[in-house]
Amino acid sequence: MRRAAWAGLLIALCLLASTVAFHRLLTGRRAATVWDLQPLWEAGRWLLAGRGSPYSAALTERLQRLSYGRPALAGEDPRAFVYPPYVLLLVAPILPLPLAWAQAAWFTVLLTSVFLGVLGTLRLVGWSGSPGRALLAVLWATFLYPVAWALLLGQVALVISALIVGALWACDRQRLGWAGALLALATAKPQMSFLLAPALLAWVLLGPWRASNPRGARTFLTAFAGTLGALCAASFLAVPAWPVELARAGQGYLEAQPFAPPVVLLGAALPRPWAAAVTGAALLLLAAWLAWLWWRGWASARLPLTAVAATLVVTALTAPRTSIVNQAPLLLGLWLGLEGLARAGWPGKAAAAALWLLLLGGLWALDGWCFPALASAEHARAQQHIISPILPLVTLSLLTLRAARGWRCRPSPA
C-alpha cells in the first residue's frame, strides 16, 4: 500500500511538472489558440456560467471571433461545438483554470493519453521488449503524423483513443465492468467508436465464450448501458434538446467543410460515372473483409485482436466527416502488422524496419515538400485528400497479410 501511495505521488508530481513546463515554455509566453481545445473549453465554461446551450449561435459566433477576429467566411471552419455534451466531462478538471494554464494542463493530458495508449497497445499484443524499446515505441507513436498533428491541435481524439485501448485491454483481461464503462465514455466522439461499440457488444454477448462466463457478459452490458445512460441523462439535464442541436451543428459543419471519409475520396478520384459504383464496391469489400475476420476470431477465448483492429481501420475509412487526427487507434493494427512482419525471418525484419521509418518520416516529408502553406485551407484539403487514406490502407494491408499468413504476436491462451 505504501509503495502504491508513493508511486501515485510521483506520478502526480510528474504531471504537475509537465503542466508547469508547458506553461512556462509555451502557453504562458503569449496568447495562443489551441485550435481543437478552444470549443470544448469555451463550451464547458459557457454551460457552467448558465448562459444556455453550447450549440447556440451566440457561442458559435464567439468562437469564430476568438479564432478569426470576425465571423467565419464561407468554406472556413465554423468553429462550432459539435460533440455530445458529455464530452465535457473529459475537460471538466481544467475548466476552472485560466486559459493559459488550461492549455498547459491539456497538453499534459494528451501526452499522458498517448503514453498510456501505446503501453496498453503493447500489452494487448503481448509485446515483451525491454523498457527502452517500449519508450522508443512511445516516441515513435508520438511523432507519427496523425498523433503529432492531434497533439498540435489539442484534439480530444487522443483521449478517446486511450479510452478505446483501455476498454480493449479490460475486455481481453475479463475485467468487463471496466471495459463496458470505458467503451461508453469512448462514444463521446462517435465517429471513432460507432463500429467498435456494436462489434464488441455482439462478441461479448453472443460469442461462444459467453457460455463459460455468463455473469461477465451481463456485467459488460450493465456497465456499458448504465454508463452511457447516465452520460446521456446528464446531457439532457444540461441541454434538453442536445440530439437535435448536435445534428444541426454537424450539418452546418458538413456544409462548410465536407471532409469526406477516405473510401469516398478514393471513389471520387475517378471519373464521375464511376465514382458511386467504385465507392459502393469498396464499402462492400470492406464489409466482407471485416465479416471474414470476425468470423475467424468469433470462437476465440480471448479478444480477437485482428478483427478488432480491422474494425478500427474500417471506422477510419468510412466514418462521416472524419479527419487524420482520429487515426490514433490505428496504432493497434499497425503494431500487430509490424510485429508479425518482424517475426517472418530477416526479410520480414528488414521490411518492418523500413516501413517503421517510412511511416515516421515519409508523411512529414510529403507534407513539407508537396503541400501548400500550413495555415491555409488548401493545406487542410491536401492533407485530407492525400495523407488521410495512407495510414488506414497500410494498416489494412498489414492486417490482411497477418490474417492470411496466420501470424501471432501474443501467446496463445492457456
Protein Blocks (a to p, Z undefined) as FASTA:
>chain_A
ZZmmmmmmmmmmmmmmmmmmmmmmmmmmpccddfklmmmmmmmmmmmnonajfkbmklmm
mmmmmmnopacdehiaehiacbdfklmmmmmmmmmpcfklmmmmmmmmmmmmmmmmmmmm
mmmnopabdfklmmmmmmmmmmgmklmmmmmnopaklmmmmmmmmmmmmmmnopaklmmm
mmmmmmmpmmlmmmmmmmmmmmmmmmmklmmmmmlmmmmmmmmmmmmmmmmmmmmmmmmm
lmmmmmmmmmmmmmmmccddfklmmmmmpcfklmmmmmmmmmmmmmmmmmmmmmmmmmpc
bdcfklmmmmmmmmmmmoghiafklmmmmmmmmmmmmmmmmmnojklmmmmmmmmmmmmm
mmmmmmmmmmccfkbmklmmmmmmmmmmmmmmmmmmmmmmmmmnopafbdcdZZ
